[in-house]
């Protein structure tokens, strides 16, 4: 499968979820995702408002890890969120990038930025491929999407050998 078709399949799968963003709010490339969202628009308690930070960051991070895995779903093994500006309300952009690949793990870093360019929250996560296969690409998926995509991530593939780590950069 061509990378662009895989990215469009991920975008379609995510935007079809009840909690997913519209397809024009998601940009996916190899190891990198940008996801637009809004924080604090509904009346909620502090816990729910902070959860929206985590949801946007975890969605972006899992999509970034999933962009490298064409056949299987990815699952979160570890995820840490640091909220910098808990009082922020309004539009944000979650950007996630694969920082390192150590088979079978994908280490992803994500940041949530306001329209002003201020950091709202940061996250780090570790993802692994599951045994569950991704669905086949459906005819609904637009293969020639003209939407701009972020540049691919430049990450470090690492392989463990009996003698130590081998970095493939």
DSSP file (Angstrom, degrees, kcal/mol; ACC not computed):
  #  RESIDUE AA STRUCTURE BP1 BP2  ACC     N-H-->O    O-->H-N    N-H-->O    O-->H-N    TCO  KAPPA ALPHA  PHI   PSI    X-CA   Y-CA   Z-CA
    1    1 A X              0   0    0      0, 0.0     2,-0.1     0, 0.0    69,-0.0   0.000 360.0 360.0 360.0 135.6    0.0    0.0    0.0
    2    2 A X     >  -     0   0    0      1,-0.1     4,-1.9     4,-0.0     3,-0.4  -0.432 360.0-119.3 -69.0 143.8    1.3    3.5   -0.9
    3    3 A X  H  > S+     0   0    0      1,-0.2     4,-2.7     2,-0.2     5,-0.2   0.898 112.2  54.1 -52.5 -46.5    2.0    5.7    2.1
    4    4 A X  H  > S+     0   0    0      1,-0.2     4,-2.4     2,-0.2    -1,-0.2   0.880 107.2  51.1 -60.0 -38.5   -0.5    8.3    1.1
    5    5 A X  H  > S+     0   0    0     -3,-0.4     4,-2.1     2,-0.2    -1,-0.2   0.903 110.6  49.4 -64.1 -39.6   -3.3    5.7    0.8
    6    6 A X  H  X S+     0   0    0     -4,-1.9     4,-2.4     2,-0.2    -2,-0.2   0.921 110.9  49.4 -64.9 -43.5   -2.4    4.5    4.3
    7    7 A X  H  X S+     0   0    0     -4,-2.7     4,-2.4     1,-0.2    -2,-0.2   0.898 111.8  48.7 -62.5 -40.6   -2.4    8.1    5.7
    8    8 A X  H  X S+     0   0    0     -4,-2.4     4,-2.5    -5,-0.2    -1,-0.2   0.864 109.4  52.9 -67.4 -35.6   -5.8    8.7    4.1
    9    9 A X  H  X S+     0   0    0     -4,-2.1     4,-2.6     2,-0.2    -2,-0.2   0.928 110.8  46.9 -64.4 -44.3   -7.1    5.5    5.5
   10   10 A X  H  X S+     0   0    0     -4,-2.4     4,-2.6     2,-0.2     5,-0.2   0.917 112.3  50.3 -61.8 -43.1   -6.0    6.5    9.0
   11   11 A X  H  X S+     0   0    0     -4,-2.4     4,-2.7     1,-0.2    -2,-0.2   0.918 112.3  46.8 -61.7 -44.1   -7.6   10.0    8.6
   12   12 A X  H  X S+     0   0    0     -4,-2.5     4,-1.4     2,-0.2    -2,-0.2   0.915 112.3  50.1 -64.6 -43.8  -10.9    8.4    7.4
   13   13 A X  H  < S+     0   0    0     -4,-2.6     4,-0.4     1,-0.2    -2,-0.2   0.916 114.9  44.2 -61.3 -42.6  -10.9    5.9   10.3
   14   14 A X  H >< S+     0   0    0     -4,-2.6     3,-1.2     1,-0.2    -2,-0.2   0.923 112.8  49.1 -70.0 -44.6  -10.2    8.7   12.8
   15   15 A X  H 3< S+     0   0    0     -4,-2.7    -1,-0.2     1,-0.3    -2,-0.2   0.715 105.5  59.8 -71.5 -18.0  -12.7   11.2   11.4
   16   16 A X  T 3< S+     0   0    0     -4,-1.4    -1,-0.3    -5,-0.2    -2,-0.2   0.596  85.1  97.2 -84.7  -9.7  -15.5    8.6   11.3
   17   17 A X  S X  S-     0   0    0     -3,-1.2     3,-0.8    -4,-0.4    -3,-0.0  -0.478  85.0-121.4 -73.1 149.1  -15.2    8.0   15.1
   18   18 A X  T 3  S+     0   0    0      1,-0.3    -1,-0.1    -2,-0.1    -4,-0.0   0.862 115.7  39.5 -58.6 -35.2  -17.8    9.9   17.2
   19   19 A X  T 3  S+     0   0    0      2,-0.0    -1,-0.3    -5,-0.0    -4,-0.1   0.501  97.7 108.7 -92.0  -3.6  -15.0   11.6   19.1
   20   20 A X    <   -     0   0    0     -3,-0.8    -5,-0.1    -6,-0.2     2,-0.1  -0.266  69.3-113.5 -75.3 160.0  -12.8   12.1   16.0
   21   21 A X        -     0   0    0      1,-0.1    -4,-0.1     2,-0.1    -1,-0.1  -0.402  41.6 -83.9 -84.4 164.7  -12.1   15.4   14.3
   22   22 A X    >   -     0   0    0      1,-0.1     3,-2.3    -2,-0.1     4,-0.2  -0.358  44.0-110.5 -64.4 151.9  -13.3   16.4   10.8
   23   23 A X  G >  S+     0   0    0      1,-0.3     3,-1.3     2,-0.2    -1,-0.1   0.800 117.7  58.7 -58.4 -31.3  -11.0   15.1    8.1
   24   24 A X  G 3  S+     0   0    0      1,-0.2    -1,-0.3    -9,-0.1    -2,-0.1   0.544  99.5  59.7 -77.9  -3.8   -9.9   18.7    7.3
   25   25 A X  G <  S+     0   0    0     -3,-2.3    11,-2.7    11,-0.1     2,-0.4   0.350  96.8  72.5 -99.6   4.2   -8.6   19.1   10.9
   26   26 A X  E <   -A   35   0A   0     -3,-1.3     2,-0.4     9,-0.2     9,-0.2  -0.977  54.6-178.8-124.7 129.3   -6.2   16.1   10.6
   27   27 A X  E     -A   34   0A   0      7,-2.6     7,-2.5    -2,-0.4     2,-0.4  -0.994  10.4-174.7-127.6 125.6   -2.9   16.1    8.6
   28   28 A X  E     +A   33   0A   0     -2,-0.4     2,-0.3     5,-0.2     5,-0.2  -0.960  12.1 156.6-125.0 134.9   -0.8   12.9    8.6
   29   29 A X  E >   -A   32   0A   0      3,-2.8     3,-1.4    -2,-0.4     2,-0.7  -0.797  60.9 -49.2-137.3-174.3    2.6   12.1    7.1
   30   30 A X  T 3  S-     0   0    0      1,-0.3   123,-2.8    -2,-0.3    38,-0.1  -0.430 123.7 -17.9 -65.5 104.9    5.2    9.5    7.9
   31   31 A X  T 3  S+     0   0    0     -2,-0.7    67,-2.8    33,-0.4     2,-0.3   0.532 122.6  89.0  79.2   7.1    5.7    9.6   11.7
   32   32 A X  E <   -AB  29  97A   0     -3,-1.4    -3,-2.8    65,-0.2     2,-0.3  -0.999  47.7-179.3-141.6 141.9    4.1   13.1   12.1
   33   33 A X  E     -AB  28  96A   0     63,-2.3    63,-2.5    -2,-0.3     2,-0.4  -0.997  11.9-162.9-139.7 141.6    0.5   14.3   12.8
   34   34 A X  E     -AB  27  95A   0     -7,-2.5    -7,-2.6    -2,-0.3     2,-0.4  -0.998  14.6-177.0-122.3 129.0   -1.1   17.7   13.2
   35   35 A X  E     -AB  26  94A   0     59,-2.7    59,-3.2    -2,-0.4     2,-0.3  -0.984  13.3-149.1-132.2 119.6   -4.6   17.7   14.7
   36   36 A X  E     + B   0  93A   0    -11,-2.7     2,-0.3    -2,-0.4    57,-0.2  -0.660  31.7 144.8 -88.9 143.4   -6.7   20.8   15.2
   37   37 A X  E     - B   0  92A   0     55,-2.4    55,-2.9    -2,-0.3     2,-0.4  -0.926  39.7-115.8-159.7-177.5   -9.1   21.1   18.1
   38   38 A X  E     - B   0  91A   0     -2,-0.3     2,-0.4    53,-0.3    53,-0.2  -0.994  19.8-154.1-134.7 140.1  -10.7   23.3   20.7
   39   39 A X  E     + B   0  90A   0     51,-2.5    51,-3.0    -2,-0.4    10,-0.1  -0.931  69.6  10.8-117.0 137.6  -10.4   23.2   24.5
   40   40 A X  S    S+     0   0    0     -2,-0.4    -1,-0.2    49,-0.2     4,-0.1   0.765  75.1 128.1  79.3  27.2  -12.8   24.5   27.1
   41   41 A X        +     0   0    0     -3,-0.2     2,-0.3    49,-0.1    -2,-0.1   0.751  63.9  57.3 -87.9 -23.5  -15.9   25.2   24.9
   42   42 A X  S    S-     0   0    0      1,-0.0     2,-0.5     7,-0.0    -2,-0.0  -0.749  95.5-100.9-105.8 155.9  -18.3   23.3   27.0
   43   43 A X        +     0   0    0     -2,-0.3     2,-0.3     6,-0.0    -2,-0.1  -0.606  63.4 142.1 -72.6 122.6  -19.2   23.7   30.7
   44   44 A X        -     0   0    0     -2,-0.5     2,-0.0    -4,-0.1     0, 0.0  -0.974  50.4 -93.8-155.1 165.4  -17.3   21.0   32.6
   45   45 A X     >  -     0   0    0     -2,-0.3     4,-2.2     1,-0.1     5,-0.2  -0.258  48.5 -96.0 -76.7 172.5  -15.4   20.4   35.7
   46   46 A X  H  > S+     0   0    0      1,-0.2     4,-2.2     2,-0.2     5,-0.2   0.856 122.5  54.5 -60.3 -37.4  -11.6   20.7   36.0
   47   47 A X  H  > S+     0   0    0      2,-0.2     4,-1.6     1,-0.2    -1,-0.2   0.929 109.6  45.9 -65.6 -44.3  -11.1   17.0   35.4
   48   48 A X  H  > S+     0   0    0      2,-0.2     4,-1.3     1,-0.2    -2,-0.2   0.899 111.6  52.4 -66.3 -40.4  -13.1   16.9   32.2
   49   49 A X  H  X S+     0   0    0     -4,-2.2     4,-0.7     1,-0.2     3,-0.4   0.913 111.2  46.3 -62.6 -41.6  -11.4   20.1   30.9
   50   50 A X  H  X S+     0   0    0     -4,-2.2     4,-1.5     1,-0.2     3,-0.4   0.797 104.7  62.9 -71.0 -27.1   -7.9   18.6   31.5
   51   51 A X  H  X S+     0   0    0     -4,-1.6     4,-2.9     1,-0.2    -1,-0.2   0.847  94.5  60.8 -65.3 -32.8   -9.0   15.3   29.9
   52   52 A X  H  X S+     0   0    0     -4,-1.3     4,-2.0    -3,-0.4    -1,-0.2   0.843 101.1  54.1 -65.5 -30.8   -9.5   17.2   26.6
   53   53 A X  H  X S+     0   0    0     -4,-0.7     4,-2.2    -3,-0.4    -1,-0.2   0.956 112.0  44.3 -60.2 -50.1   -5.8   18.1   26.6
   54   54 A X  H  X S+     0   0    0     -4,-1.5     4,-3.3     1,-0.2     5,-0.3   0.895 110.7  54.0 -64.5 -41.5   -5.0   14.4   27.0
   55   55 A X  H  X S+     0   0    0     -4,-2.9     4,-2.6     1,-0.2     5,-0.2   0.941 110.9  45.0 -60.8 -47.6   -7.4   13.2   24.4
   56   56 A X  H  X S+     0   0    0     -4,-2.0     4,-2.2     1,-0.2    -1,-0.2   0.929 117.0  45.2 -62.4 -44.5   -6.1   15.5   21.7
   57   57 A X  H  X S+     0   0    0     -4,-2.2     4,-2.5    -5,-0.2    -2,-0.2   0.916 115.1  46.3 -66.3 -43.3   -2.5   14.7   22.6
   58   58 A X  H  X S+     0   0    0     -4,-3.3     4,-2.6     2,-0.2     5,-0.2   0.878 112.3  51.0 -69.8 -36.0   -3.1   10.9   22.8
   59   59 A X  H  X S+     0   0    0     -4,-2.6     4,-2.1    -5,-0.3    -2,-0.2   0.939 113.3  45.0 -63.3 -46.1   -5.1   10.9   19.5
   60   60 A X  H  X S+     0   0    0     -4,-2.2     4,-2.1    -5,-0.2    -2,-0.2   0.915 114.8  48.7 -63.7 -42.7   -2.3   12.8   17.7
   61   61 A X  H  X S+     0   0    0     -4,-2.5     4,-2.3     2,-0.2     5,-0.2   0.911 111.6  47.8 -66.1 -42.8    0.4   10.5   19.2
   62   62 A X  H  X S+     0   0    0     -4,-2.6     4,-2.6     1,-0.2    -1,-0.2   0.868 111.6  51.0 -68.6 -34.0   -1.4    7.3   18.3
   63   63 A X  H  X S+     0   0    0     -4,-2.1     4,-1.4    -5,-0.2    -1,-0.2   0.887 109.2  51.5 -67.3 -37.5   -2.0    8.5   14.8
   64   64 A X  H  < S+     0   0    0     -4,-2.1     4,-0.4     2,-0.2   -33,-0.4   0.932 113.7  43.2 -63.8 -45.2    1.7    9.4   14.4
   65   65 A X  H >X S+     0   0    0     -4,-2.3     3,-1.3     1,-0.2     4,-0.5   0.907 112.6  54.1 -65.3 -40.6    2.7    5.9   15.6
   66   66 A X  H >< S+     0   0    0     -4,-2.6     3,-0.6     1,-0.3    -1,-0.2   0.748  94.0  69.8 -65.4 -23.7    0.0    4.3   13.4
   67   67 A X  T 3< S+     0   0    0     -4,-1.4    -1,-0.3     1,-0.2    -2,-0.2   0.739 101.8  46.3 -67.3 -20.2    1.4    6.1   10.4
   68   68 A X  T <4 S+     0   0    0     -3,-1.3     2,-0.7    -4,-0.4    -1,-0.2   0.618 103.1  69.7 -91.8 -15.1    4.4    3.8   10.6
   69   69 A X    <<  +     0   0    0     -3,-0.6    -1,-0.2    -4,-0.5     5,-0.1  -0.869  55.9 173.5-110.2 101.1    2.4    0.7   11.0
   70   70 A X  S    S+     0   0    0     -2,-0.7    -1,-0.1     1,-0.1    64,-0.1   0.671  75.3  35.6 -83.8 -17.7    0.5   -0.2    7.8
   71   71 A X  S    S+     0   0    0      1,-0.1    63,-2.5    62,-0.1     2,-0.3   0.734 112.1  42.2-109.3 -26.5   -1.0   -3.6    8.8
   72   72 A X  E    S-C  133   0A   0     61,-0.3    61,-0.2    -6,-0.1    -1,-0.1  -0.853  75.6-108.8-127.1 156.1   -1.9   -3.5   12.5
   73   73 A X  E     -     0   0A   0     59,-2.1    57,-3.0    -2,-0.3     2,-0.3  -0.389  35.5-131.0 -68.4 157.8   -3.5   -1.2   15.1
   74   74 A X  E     -C  129   0A   0     55,-0.3     2,-0.3   -12,-0.1    55,-0.2  -0.877  16.8-155.9-111.3 151.0   -1.2    0.4   17.7
   75   75 A X  E     -C  128   0A   0     53,-3.1    53,-2.1    -2,-0.3     2,-0.5  -0.921  22.3-110.2-124.8 151.2   -1.8    0.4   21.4
   76   76 A X  E     +C  127   0A   0     -2,-0.3    51,-0.2    51,-0.2     3,-0.1  -0.676  31.7 172.4 -82.3 125.5   -0.6    2.7   24.1
   77   77 A X  E    S+     0   0A   0     49,-3.2     2,-0.3    -2,-0.5    50,-0.2   0.739  74.6   2.3 -98.1 -33.7    1.9    1.1   26.5
   78   78 A X  E     +C  126   0A   0     48,-1.5    48,-2.8     2,-0.0    -1,-0.4  -0.974  63.6 176.9-154.0 139.5    2.8    4.3   28.4
   79   79 A X  E     -C  125   0A   0     -2,-0.3     2,-0.4    46,-0.2    46,-0.2  -0.942   4.0-174.2-150.8 125.9    1.6    7.9   28.1
   80   80 A X  E     -C  124   0A   0     44,-2.9    44,-2.0    -2,-0.3     2,-0.4  -0.977   5.7-165.0-123.7 130.3    2.5   10.9   30.2
   81   81 A X  E     -C  123   0A   0     -2,-0.4     2,-0.5    42,-0.2    42,-0.2  -0.952   5.2-167.0-117.8 133.2    0.9   14.3   29.9
   82   82 A X  E     -C  122   0A   0     40,-3.3    40,-2.6    -2,-0.4     2,-0.6  -0.966  12.4-153.0-116.9 113.0    2.3   17.6   31.3
   83   83 A X  E     +C  121   0A   0     -2,-0.5    38,-0.3    38,-0.2     3,-0.2  -0.774  17.6 175.1 -90.2 120.2   -0.2   20.4   31.3
   84   84 A X  S    S+     0   0    0     36,-1.9     2,-0.5    -2,-0.6    37,-0.2   0.868  77.1  27.7 -89.9 -44.4    1.5   23.8   31.1
   85   85 A X    >   +     0   0    0     35,-2.3     3,-1.4     1,-0.1    -1,-0.2  -0.794  63.5 172.7-124.2  87.1   -1.5   26.1   30.8
   86   86 A X  T 3  S+     0   0    0     -2,-0.5    -1,-0.1     1,-0.3   -33,-0.1   0.691  77.9  57.6 -68.6 -18.7   -4.5   24.5   32.5
   87   87 A X  T 3  S+     0   0    0      2,-0.0    -1,-0.3    33,-0.0     2,-0.1   0.453  76.3 123.6 -92.4  -1.0   -6.6   27.6   32.1
   88   88 A X    <   -     0   0    0     -3,-1.4     2,-0.4    32,-0.1    -3,-0.0  -0.369  35.6-179.4 -65.5 135.5   -6.2   27.9   28.3
   89   89 A X        +     0   0    0     -2,-0.1     2,-0.3     2,-0.1   -49,-0.2  -0.997  38.8  43.5-132.6 139.3   -9.5   27.9   26.4
   90   90 A X  E    S-B   39   0A   0    -51,-3.0   -51,-2.5    -2,-0.4   -49,-0.1  -0.783  91.5  -9.8 126.6-169.5   -9.9   28.1   22.6
   91   91 A X  E     +B   38   0A   0     -2,-0.3    24,-0.7   -53,-0.2     2,-0.3  -0.337  59.5 173.7 -69.2 143.4   -8.4   26.6   19.5
   92   92 A X  E     -BD  37 114A   0    -55,-2.9   -55,-2.4    22,-0.2     2,-0.4  -0.932  25.2-138.5-141.0 163.4   -5.2   24.5   19.7
   93   93 A X  E     -BD  36 113A   0     20,-2.4    20,-2.6    -2,-0.3     2,-0.6  -0.991  12.2-154.0-127.3 123.3   -3.1   22.4   17.4
   94   94 A X  E     -BD  35 112A   0    -59,-3.2   -59,-2.7    -2,-0.4     2,-0.5  -0.862  13.3-171.4 -95.4 123.3   -1.7   19.0   18.7
   95   95 A X  E     -BD  34 111A   0     16,-2.8    16,-2.4    -2,-0.6     2,-0.4  -0.972   3.0-175.6-117.3 126.4    1.5   18.0   16.8
   96   96 A X  E     -BD  33 110A   0    -63,-2.5   -63,-2.3    -2,-0.5     2,-0.4  -0.951   2.0-177.6-124.0 143.0    2.9   14.6   17.4
   97   97 A X  E     -BD  32 109A   0     12,-2.8    12,-2.6    -2,-0.4     2,-0.4  -0.998  31.2-118.4-142.4 134.4    6.1   13.2   16.0
   98   98 A X  E     - D   0 108A   0    -67,-2.8    10,-0.3    -2,-0.4     3,-0.1  -0.598  30.1-179.5 -69.8 124.6    7.8    9.8   16.3
   99   99 A X  E     +     0   0A   0      8,-2.9    57,-1.6    -2,-0.4     2,-0.3   0.769  62.6   4.1 -97.3 -32.4   11.1   10.4   18.1
  100  100 A X  E     -eD 156 107A   0      7,-1.5     7,-3.1    55,-0.2     2,-0.5  -0.992  54.1-152.6-155.9 144.9   12.5    6.9   18.1
  101  101 A X  E     +eD 157 106A   0     55,-2.1    57,-3.7    -2,-0.3     2,-0.5  -0.979  17.3 168.6-121.2 118.9   11.7    3.4   16.9
  102  102 A X  E >   -eD 158 105A   0      3,-2.1     3,-3.5    -2,-0.5    57,-0.1  -0.874  56.0 -84.2-126.7  96.7   13.0    0.4   18.8
  103  103 A X  T 3  S+     0   0    0     55,-0.6    57,-0.2    -2,-0.5     3,-0.1  -0.081 115.3  12.9 -46.5 129.0   11.1   -2.5   17.4
  104  104 A X  T 3  S+     0   0    0     23,-0.1    25,-0.7    25,-0.0    -1,-0.4  -0.914 120.6  74.6 -96.4  17.9    8.4   -3.3   18.3
  105  105 A X  E <   -DF 102 128A   0     -3,-3.5    -3,-2.1    23,-0.2     2,-0.5  -0.664  54.5-159.8 -99.1 147.4    8.1    0.1   20.2
  106  106 A X  E     -DF 101 127A   0     21,-2.6    21,-2.4    -2,-0.3     2,-0.6  -0.990   9.9-154.4-120.3 120.7    7.4    3.6   18.8
  107  107 A X  E     -DF 100 126A   0     -7,-3.1    -8,-2.9    -2,-0.5    -7,-1.5  -0.860  18.2-172.4 -97.9 124.0    8.3    6.5   21.1
  108  108 A X  E     -DF  98 125A   0     17,-2.9    17,-2.7    -2,-0.6     2,-0.4  -0.937  14.7-159.9-123.3 138.0    6.2    9.6   20.3
  109  109 A X  E     -DF  97 124A   0    -12,-2.6   -12,-2.8    -2,-0.4     2,-0.3  -0.945  15.7-175.3-112.9 138.7    6.5   13.2   21.5
  110  110 A X  E     -DF  96 123A   0     13,-2.8    13,-2.6    -2,-0.4     2,-0.4  -0.965   9.2-168.3-134.8 150.3    3.5   15.5   21.3
  111  111 A X  E     -DF  95 122A   0    -16,-2.4   -16,-2.8    -2,-0.3     2,-0.6  -0.998  13.6-146.4-138.9 141.9    2.9   19.1   22.0
  112  112 A X  E     -DF  94 121A   0      9,-3.3     8,-3.7    -2,-0.4     9,-1.3  -0.945  24.1-171.0-109.7 119.2   -0.4   21.1   22.2
  113  113 A X  E     -DF  93 119A   0    -20,-2.6   -20,-2.4    -2,-0.6     6,-0.2  -0.864  16.0-133.6-116.1 143.9    0.0   24.7   21.0
  114  114 A X  E >   -D   92   0A   0      4,-2.7     3,-1.6    -2,-0.4   -22,-0.2  -0.315  38.3 -97.9 -80.8 173.3   -2.3   27.7   21.2
  115  115 A X  T 3  S+     0   0    0    -24,-0.7   -23,-0.1     1,-0.3    -1,-0.1   0.779 125.9  58.6 -61.8 -26.3   -3.0   30.0   18.2
  116  116 A X  T 3  S-     0   0    0      2,-0.1    -1,-0.3     1,-0.0     3,-0.1   0.511 121.4-107.7 -81.3  -5.0   -0.4   32.4   19.7
  117  117 A X  S <  S+     0   0    0     -3,-1.6     2,-0.3     1,-0.3    -2,-0.1   0.575  72.7 141.5  88.4  10.1    2.3   29.7   19.6
  118  118 A X        -     0   0    0      1,-0.1    -4,-2.7   -33,-0.0     2,-0.4  -0.641  57.8-112.0 -86.1 143.5    2.3   29.1   23.4
  119  119 A X  E     + F   0 113A   0     -2,-0.3    -6,-0.2    -6,-0.2     3,-0.1  -0.619  35.1 174.6 -75.1 125.3    2.7   25.6   24.7
  120  120 A X  E     -     0   0A   0     -8,-3.7   -35,-2.3    -2,-0.4   -36,-1.9   0.790  66.3 -13.5 -97.2 -39.8   -0.5   24.4   26.4
  121  121 A X  E     -CF  83 112A   0     -9,-1.3    -9,-3.3   -38,-0.3    -1,-0.4  -0.984  56.2-152.3-159.6 157.5    0.5   20.8   27.1
  122  122 A X  E     -CF  82 111A   0    -40,-2.6   -40,-3.3    -2,-0.3     2,-0.3  -0.931  14.1-175.6-131.5 156.9    3.2   18.3   26.3
  123  123 A X  E     -CF  81 110A   0    -13,-2.6   -13,-2.8    -2,-0.3     2,-0.4  -0.993  14.0-161.3-151.6 155.7    3.1   14.5   26.2
  124  124 A X  E     +CF  80 109A   0    -44,-2.0   -44,-2.9    -2,-0.3     2,-0.3  -0.996  19.9 176.1-135.4 140.0    5.3   11.5   25.6
  125  125 A X  E     -CF  79 108A   0    -17,-2.7   -17,-2.9    -2,-0.4     2,-0.4  -0.982  25.6-144.0-146.2 156.9    4.1    8.0   24.8
  126  126 A X  E     -CF  78 107A   0    -48,-2.8   -49,-3.2    -2,-0.3   -48,-1.5  -0.986  25.3-174.9-120.0 129.8    5.3    4.5   23.9
  127  127 A X  E     -CF  76 106A   0    -21,-2.4   -21,-2.6    -2,-0.4     2,-0.3  -0.898   7.9-167.7-125.8 151.9    3.2    2.5   21.4
  128  128 A X  E     -CF  75 105A   0    -53,-2.1   -53,-3.1    -2,-0.3     2,-0.2  -0.976  29.7-105.5-136.2 151.2    3.3   -1.0   20.1
  129  129 A X  E     -C   74   0A   0    -25,-0.7   -55,-0.3    -2,-0.3     2,-0.1  -0.502  34.9-145.3 -72.5 143.5    1.6   -2.8   17.3
  130  130 A X  E     -     0   0A   0    -57,-3.0    -1,-0.1     2,-0.3   -55,-0.0  -0.389  24.6-110.5 -96.5-179.6   -1.2   -5.2   18.2
  131  131 A X  E    S+     0   0A   0     -2,-0.1     2,-0.4   -59,-0.1   -57,-0.1   0.554  87.9 104.8 -86.2  -9.1   -2.2   -8.5   16.6
  132  132 A X  E    S-     0   0A   0    -59,-0.1   -59,-2.1     1,-0.1    -2,-0.3  -0.590  70.4-132.3 -78.1 128.4   -5.4   -6.8   15.3
  133  133 A X  E     -C   72   0A   0     -2,-0.4   -61,-0.3   -61,-0.2     2,-0.1  -0.526  17.2-115.2 -80.6 144.3   -5.3   -6.0   11.6
  134  134 A X        -     0   0    0    -63,-2.5     3,-0.1    -2,-0.2    -1,-0.1  -0.452  41.6 -99.3 -68.6 150.0   -6.3   -2.7   10.2
  135  135 A X        -     0   0    0      1,-0.1    -1,-0.1    -2,-0.1     3,-0.1  -0.323  45.0 -93.1 -67.7 156.1   -9.4   -2.8    8.0
  136  136 A X        -     0   0    0      1,-0.1     2,-0.2    -3,-0.1    -1,-0.1  -0.313  52.7 -88.0 -63.3 153.5   -8.9   -2.8    4.2
  137  137 A X        -     0   0    0     -3,-0.1     2,-0.2     1,-0.1    -1,-0.1  -0.475  47.9-140.1 -65.0 129.5   -9.0    0.6    2.6
  138  138 A X    >   -     0   0    0     -2,-0.2     3,-1.6     1,-0.1    -1,-0.1  -0.520  19.9-113.4 -91.5 160.7  -12.6    1.5    1.7
  139  139 A X  T 3  S+     0   0    0      1,-0.3    -1,-0.1    -2,-0.2    -2,-0.1   0.705 112.5  70.7 -64.6 -17.8  -13.7    3.2   -1.6
  140  140 A X  T 3  S+     0   0    0      2,-0.1     2,-0.4  -128,-0.0    -1,-0.3   0.734  75.9  99.2 -70.2 -20.8  -14.8    6.1    0.6
  141  141 A X  S <  S-     0   0    0     -3,-1.6     2,-0.7     1,-0.1  -132,-0.1  -0.523  75.6-134.9 -72.9 125.8  -11.2    7.0    1.2
  142  142 A X    >   -     0   0    0     -2,-0.4     3,-0.5  -134,-0.2    -1,-0.1  -0.717  18.1-169.5 -82.9 117.3  -10.0    9.8   -1.0
  143  143 A X  T 3  S+     0   0    0     -2,-0.7     2,-0.4     1,-0.2    -1,-0.2   0.787  79.6  49.6 -81.3 -27.4   -6.6    8.7   -2.4
  144  144 A X  T 3  S+     0   0    0   -136,-0.0     2,-0.3  -139,-0.0    -1,-0.2  -0.410  73.6 170.1-109.6  55.6   -5.6   12.0   -4.0
  145  145 A X    <   -     0   0    0     -3,-0.5  -137,-0.0    -2,-0.4    -2,-0.0  -0.519  23.1-158.7 -68.7 126.7   -6.3   14.3   -1.1
  146  146 A X        +     0   0    0     -2,-0.3    -1,-0.1     2,-0.0     3,-0.1   0.385  50.7 123.7 -89.0   3.7   -4.9   17.8   -1.9
  147  147 A X  S    S-     0   0    0      1,-0.1     2,-0.0     0, 0.0    -2,-0.0  -0.372  72.0-102.7 -65.5 142.2   -4.8   18.8    1.8
  148  148 A X        -     0   0    0   -121,-0.0     2,-0.3    -2,-0.0    -1,-0.1  -0.365  36.8-154.1 -65.8 145.1   -1.4   19.9    2.9
  149  149 A X        -     0   0    0   -122,-0.1  -120,-0.1    -3,-0.1     3,-0.1  -0.900  18.9-108.7-119.0 149.8    0.5   17.4    5.0
  150  150 A X        -     0   0    0     -2,-0.3  -120,-0.2  -118,-0.1  -118,-0.1  -0.324  47.7 -89.8 -69.0 159.8    3.2   18.1    7.6
  151  151 A X        -     0   0    0      1,-0.1  -122,-0.1  -122,-0.1    -1,-0.1  -0.357  54.3 -91.5 -66.3 153.0    6.8   17.1    6.6
  152  152 A X        -     0   0    0      1,-0.1  -121,-0.2    -3,-0.1     2,-0.2  -0.272  45.8-104.5 -64.0 152.8    7.8   13.5    7.5
  153  153 A X        -     0   0    0   -123,-2.8     2,-0.8    -3,-0.1    -1,-0.1  -0.492  19.7-141.6 -76.9 145.7    9.4   13.0   10.9
  154  154 A X        +     0   0    0     -2,-0.2     2,-0.2  -123,-0.1    -1,-0.0  -0.900  38.4 163.4-107.4 102.6   13.1   12.4   11.2
  155  155 A X        -     0   0    0     -2,-0.8     2,-0.7   -55,-0.0   -55,-0.2  -0.672  39.8-108.2-118.1 170.3   13.4    9.8   13.9
  156  156 A X  E     -e  100   0A   0    -57,-1.6   -55,-2.1    -2,-0.2     2,-0.5  -0.876  22.2-151.2-105.6 111.3   16.1    7.4   15.1
  157  157 A X  E     -e  101   0A   0     -2,-0.7    11,-2.7   -57,-0.2     2,-0.4  -0.692  19.2-168.1 -77.4 129.9   15.5    3.7   14.4
  158  158 A X  E     -eG 102 167A   0    -57,-3.7   -55,-0.6    -2,-0.5     2,-0.4  -0.964   8.5-166.6-122.8 135.2   17.3    1.7   17.1
  159  159 A X  E     - G   0 166A   0      7,-2.4     7,-2.9    -2,-0.4     2,-0.5  -0.980  17.6-134.0-123.0 134.4   18.0   -2.0   17.0
  160  160 A X  E     + G   0 165A   0     -2,-0.4     2,-0.3     5,-0.2     5,-0.2  -0.736  28.0 179.1 -87.8 129.6   19.2   -4.0   20.0
  161  161 A X  E >   - G   0 164A   0      3,-3.1     3,-1.2    -2,-0.5     0, 0.0  -0.761  46.1-101.7-120.0 168.6   22.0   -6.5   19.4
  162  162 A X  T 3  S+     0   0    0     -2,-0.3     3,-0.1     1,-0.2    -2,-0.0   0.728 124.7  48.3 -61.7 -18.5   23.9   -8.8   21.7
  163  163 A X  T 3  S-     0   0    0      1,-0.3     2,-0.3     0, 0.0    -1,-0.2   0.469 125.7 -80.1-101.7  -4.2   26.7   -6.2   21.8
  164  164 A X  E <  S-G  161   0A   0     -3,-1.2    -3,-3.1     2,-0.0     2,-0.3  -0.947  71.5 -24.9 140.0-160.6   24.5   -3.1   22.4
  165  165 A X  E     -G  160   0A   0     -2,-0.3     2,-0.5    -5,-0.2    -5,-0.2  -0.696  45.4-155.1 -91.9 141.7   22.3   -0.7   20.6
  166  166 A X  E     -G  159   0A   0     -7,-2.9    -7,-2.4    -2,-0.3     2,-0.5  -0.966   8.0-154.9-117.2 113.8   22.7   -0.1   16.9
  167  167 A X  E     -G  158   0A   0     -2,-0.5    -9,-0.2    -9,-0.2   -11,-0.0  -0.764   3.5-154.7 -90.4 130.8   21.5    3.4   15.7
  168  168 A X              0   0    0    -11,-2.7   -10,-0.1    -2,-0.5    -1,-0.1  -0.045 360.0 360.0 -98.3  32.1   20.5    3.4   12.0
  169  169 A X              0   0    0    -12,-0.1    -1,-0.2   -13,-0.1   -11,-0.0   0.432 360.0 360.0 -91.2 360.0   21.0    7.2   11.4
